[in-house]
Amino acid sequence: MMNRQPYAPTPHSYVPNSTLSATINLDEEVKLAETRAERDLQDSLAEIFSIIVTLDELEKAFLKDAIPEADYTEICERALKQYKSLVADEAVARAFVGLEEFKAEWDLEVPRATERIRVGMPSTAVDASAGHLGGGSGGGGNGSKSENSGGKNPSGQLILEATQDFITFLDALKLGLLAKDQLHPILTDVIQSVNKVTDRDFENRGKIIQWLITLNQMKATEELSEDQARELELDINSAYQGFKSTLS
């Protein structure tokens, strides 16, 4: 039987490299950046990493009903705003490159966060009926409210605000505002106002979502073509008519 050494070799055979030892101070803090700009960049990239991971966990929790809808929406909206703000910085954008490149560099498997960032809004905004399906307590009723406003009883003020947001967006197109950073916030206001009024999937509501996704994937200053602008105006006009039909 072989005699196994019961412990690690003694360090007597190790000869220190005096030259190397003289260049390393074990008490000195290792600096990841030399300048303020480099430190800010590293901090921003770390924040982006944290936001992506948080969004993925948030989506999992929401799918499992482990977090209330209102809390999910608030946290998701805040995280998406922070993400957009960070990647809008020119220096950060150069280092970040893109979501897929960033995920590959840091070996991130975050499919739910990827989809949420691609869409650019909480799932509660995309799916107007999220959290409302099957939630009625008056089982067996004819659902007269649902026929009109998807189970909601909106005030005249909410209807007026939604109407004004539609008109504001269409006016922006007529004024020639075609950049992503000009149109996306206004169209976001439209879908948020609409969702406060009704959770019915009215005719052409999906067009609003599709254009929000299209705009979200554009660069901040990138503009729609004239053909895209005409198509967008037609689609939002159609969605506006579909929205008004839910109020009759």
C-alpha positions as CSV (number, residue, x, y, z in Angstrom):
1,M,0.0,0.0,0.0
2,M,1.2,3.4,-0.9
3,N,2.0,5.8,1.9
4,R,-0.3,8.8,1.4
5,Q,0.9,12.2,2.6
6,P,-1.7,13.2,5.2
7,Y,-1.1,16.9,4.8
8,A,0.0,19.5,2.3
9,P,3.7,19.8,1.6
10,T,5.6,22.0,4.0
11,P,6.5,25.5,2.7
12,H,10.3,24.9,3.3
13,S,10.8,24.3,-0.4
14,Y,9.3,27.7,-1.3
15,V,11.8,30.4,-2.1
16,P,10.3,33.9,-2.0
17,N,10.8,36.2,-4.9
18,S,12.2,39.2,-3.2
19,T,11.8,41.4,-6.2
20,L,8.1,40.6,-6.6
21,S,7.5,40.9,-2.9
22,A,9.0,44.3,-2.9
23,T,6.5,45.5,-5.5
24,I,3.3,44.3,-3.8
25,N,1.9,45.9,-0.7
26,L,-0.8,43.6,0.7
27,D,-2.2,46.5,2.7
28,E,-2.8,48.7,-0.3
29,E,-6.3,48.9,-1.8
30,V,-6.5,47.6,-5.4
31,K,-7.9,50.4,-7.6
32,L,-10.2,49.3,-10.4
33,A,-10.1,52.8,-11.9
34,E,-7.5,55.6,-11.9
35,T,-9.7,58.6,-12.7
36,R,-13.1,59.8,-11.5
37,A,-14.6,59.2,-15.0
38,E,-13.4,55.6,-14.9
39,R,-14.9,55.1,-11.5
40,D,-18.2,56.6,-12.6
41,L,-18.3,54.3,-15.6
42,Q,-17.6,51.2,-13.5
43,D,-20.4,52.3,-11.1
44,S,-22.8,52.8,-13.9
45,L,-22.1,49.4,-15.4
46,A,-22.4,47.8,-12.0
47,E,-25.8,49.5,-11.6
48,I,-26.9,48.2,-15.0
49,F,-25.9,44.7,-14.0
50,S,-27.9,45.0,-10.8
51,I,-31.0,46.4,-12.6
52,I,-31.0,43.5,-15.1
53,V,-30.7,40.8,-12.4
54,T,-33.4,42.6,-10.3
55,L,-35.8,42.8,-13.2
56,D,-35.4,39.1,-13.9
57,E,-36.2,38.2,-10.3
58,L,-39.0,40.7,-10.2
59,E,-40.6,39.0,-13.2
60,K,-40.3,35.6,-11.6
61,A,-41.9,36.9,-8.4
62,F,-44.8,38.5,-10.3
63,L,-45.5,35.3,-12.3
64,K,-45.7,33.4,-9.0
65,D,-48.0,36.0,-7.5
66,A,-45.4,36.6,-4.8
67,I,-45.7,40.4,-5.2
68,P,-48.8,42.6,-5.5
69,E,-49.5,44.0,-8.9
70,A,-49.2,47.6,-7.8
71,D,-45.8,47.0,-6.2
72,Y,-44.6,45.1,-9.2
73,T,-45.6,47.9,-11.6
74,E,-44.0,50.6,-9.5
75,I,-40.7,48.7,-9.0
76,C,-40.5,47.7,-12.7
77,E,-41.2,51.2,-14.0
78,R,-38.5,52.7,-11.7
79,A,-36.0,50.0,-12.8
80,L,-36.7,50.5,-16.5
81,K,-36.3,54.3,-16.1
82,Q,-33.0,53.9,-14.3
83,Y,-31.8,51.5,-17.0
84,K,-32.8,53.8,-19.9
85,S,-31.2,56.8,-18.1
86,L,-27.9,54.9,-17.6
87,V,-27.6,53.5,-21.2
88,A,-28.4,57.0,-22.6
89,D,-25.1,58.3,-21.4
90,E,-22.6,58.3,-24.3
91,A,-19.6,56.9,-22.3
92,V,-21.8,54.2,-20.7
93,A,-23.3,53.3,-24.1
94,R,-19.9,52.8,-25.6
95,A,-18.8,50.4,-22.8
96,F,-22.2,48.7,-22.6
97,V,-22.4,48.1,-26.4
98,G,-25.8,46.4,-26.2
99,L,-27.9,44.2,-23.9
100,E,-26.9,41.0,-25.7
101,E,-23.2,41.9,-25.7
102,F,-23.4,42.8,-22.0
103,K,-25.1,39.5,-21.1
104,A,-22.5,37.6,-23.0
105,E,-19.6,39.4,-21.3
106,W,-20.9,38.7,-17.9
107,D,-22.5,35.3,-18.6
108,L,-26.0,36.4,-17.7
109,E,-29.0,34.2,-18.3
110,V,-32.0,36.6,-17.8
111,P,-34.7,35.8,-20.4
112,R,-37.5,37.6,-18.5
113,A,-35.5,40.7,-17.9
114,T,-34.4,40.7,-21.6
115,E,-38.0,40.6,-22.7
116,R,-39.0,43.4,-20.2
117,I,-36.2,45.6,-21.4
118,R,-37.1,44.9,-25.0
119,V,-40.7,45.9,-24.4
120,G,-39.8,48.9,-22.2
121,M,-42.7,48.7,-19.9
122,P,-44.2,46.5,-17.1
123,S,-46.2,43.5,-18.2
124,T,-49.2,45.1,-16.5
125,A,-49.1,47.9,-19.1
126,V,-48.7,45.5,-22.0
127,D,-51.5,43.2,-20.9
128,A,-54.3,45.4,-19.8
129,S,-56.2,42.5,-18.2
130,A,-53.2,41.3,-16.1
131,G,-54.3,40.7,-12.6
132,H,-58.0,41.2,-13.4
133,L,-58.9,37.9,-15.0
134,G,-60.9,35.7,-12.8
135,G,-60.7,38.1,-10.0
136,G,-64.4,39.0,-9.8
137,S,-66.2,38.1,-6.6
138,G,-69.7,38.2,-8.0
139,G,-69.5,34.9,-9.8
140,G,-72.4,34.2,-12.1
141,G,-73.2,37.8,-12.8
142,N,-73.7,39.1,-16.4
143,G,-70.6,41.4,-16.1
144,S,-72.3,44.6,-17.3
145,K,-69.4,46.6,-16.1
146,S,-67.0,44.4,-17.9
147,E,-68.9,44.9,-21.1
148,N,-68.3,48.6,-20.9
149,S,-65.0,49.1,-19.2
150,G,-63.4,45.8,-18.4
151,G,-64.6,45.7,-14.8
152,K,-63.6,49.3,-14.1
153,N,-65.8,52.2,-13.4
154,P,-63.7,55.2,-14.6
155,S,-64.4,58.8,-13.7
156,G,-65.0,61.4,-16.3
157,Q,-61.6,62.9,-15.4
158,L,-59.8,59.7,-16.3
159,I,-61.6,59.4,-19.6
160,L,-60.8,63.1,-20.3
161,E,-57.1,62.6,-19.5
162,A,-56.9,59.5,-21.8
163,T,-58.6,61.4,-24.6
164,Q,-56.3,64.4,-24.2
165,D,-53.2,62.0,-24.3
166,F,-54.4,60.5,-27.6
167,I,-54.9,64.0,-29.1
168,T,-51.5,65.2,-27.7
169,F,-49.7,62.3,-29.4
170,L,-51.5,62.8,-32.7
171,D,-50.8,66.5,-32.6
172,A,-47.1,65.8,-32.0
173,L,-47.0,63.7,-35.2
174,K,-48.7,66.5,-37.1
175,L,-46.1,68.9,-35.8
176,G,-43.4,66.7,-37.3
177,L,-42.0,65.2,-34.0
178,L,-40.5,62.0,-35.1
179,A,-37.6,61.2,-32.7
180,K,-37.8,58.3,-30.3
181,D,-37.1,60.6,-27.3
182,Q,-40.0,62.9,-28.4
183,L,-42.6,60.3,-29.1
184,H,-42.0,57.4,-26.7
185,P,-42.9,59.3,-23.5
186,I,-46.1,60.7,-24.9
187,L,-47.2,57.3,-26.2
188,T,-46.4,55.8,-22.8
189,D,-48.8,58.4,-21.3
190,V,-51.4,57.2,-23.7
191,I,-51.3,53.5,-22.7
192,Q,-51.1,54.3,-19.0
193,S,-54.1,56.6,-19.2
194,V,-56.0,54.0,-21.3
195,N,-55.3,51.3,-18.7
196,K,-56.8,53.5,-16.0
197,V,-60.0,53.7,-17.9
198,T,-60.4,50.1,-19.2
199,D,-58.7,46.8,-19.1
200,R,-60.6,45.5,-22.2
201,D,-58.5,44.5,-25.2
202,F,-60.3,46.9,-27.5
203,E,-59.7,47.0,-31.3
204,N,-56.2,48.1,-32.3
205,R,-55.0,48.5,-28.7
206,G,-52.2,46.1,-29.7
207,K,-51.0,48.7,-32.2
208,I,-50.2,51.0,-29.3
209,I,-48.1,48.3,-27.7
210,Q,-46.3,47.4,-30.9
211,W,-45.3,51.0,-31.6
212,L,-44.1,51.4,-28.0
213,I,-41.9,48.4,-28.5
214,T,-40.7,49.7,-31.9
215,L,-39.9,53.2,-30.4
216,N,-38.2,51.6,-27.4
217,Q,-35.7,49.7,-29.6
218,M,-34.7,52.9,-31.4
219,K,-31.8,55.1,-30.3
220,A,-32.8,58.2,-28.4
221,T,-32.4,60.7,-31.2
222,E,-33.3,58.2,-34.0
223,E,-36.3,59.3,-36.1
224,L,-39.1,57.6,-37.8
225,S,-39.3,57.7,-41.6
226,E,-42.1,59.6,-43.2
227,D,-43.8,56.3,-44.1
228,Q,-43.5,55.0,-40.6
229,A,-44.9,58.3,-39.3
230,R,-47.9,58.0,-41.6
231,E,-48.5,54.4,-40.5
232,L,-48.1,55.3,-36.8
233,E,-50.7,58.1,-37.2
234,L,-53.1,55.8,-38.9
235,D,-52.6,53.1,-36.2
236,I,-53.0,55.4,-33.2
237,N,-56.1,57.0,-34.8
238,S,-57.6,53.5,-35.2
239,A,-56.7,52.7,-31.6
240,Y,-58.3,56.0,-30.5
241,Q,-61.6,55.0,-32.2
242,G,-61.4,51.5,-30.6
243,F,-60.9,53.1,-27.2
244,K,-63.9,55.4,-27.7
245,S,-66.0,52.4,-28.7
246,T,-65.4,50.9,-25.2
247,L,-67.0,53.9,-23.6
248,S,-70.3,53.7,-25.5
